[in-house]
Amino acid sequence: MEVEEHNLKEEIKEIVDRALEVGISGKNSAVFRIARESQYSPLGMARMLQEGKYTGVVYNCNLSKSSDFGEIRLSEAFLKARQLLVLQNKKIPSVVNAINNLLSTGNPYGIKDG
């Protein structure tokens, strides 16, 4: 494992451990308020990060900082997890699809003009 990847994982772990230690709320996230599923709550996403399930969670957070609690910045953990996925060259299928559509049609939806 590369040093940068290891450091990112350690930083994510520190943030998540602190968040879970203080008992973060599960309902602050704007995404959770719409989806109403625990996996989209700050608590649910922190638990997934704790288990190393980065691909299943990091793009569910819109980084609005509504998942932050005082000094505990879960949004930073989500951002660091995104950086880790980039370093590991892990691609999210929906993102790859949008990029391919953009390249072939000029828009992320794949709609061809005319």
PyMOL commands that set and color helices and strands:
alter all, ss='L'
color gray80, all
select helices_A, chain A and resi 3-22+30-35+38-40+42-50+74-87+93-105
alter helices_A, ss='H'
color red, helices_A
deselect
rebuild
show_as cartoon
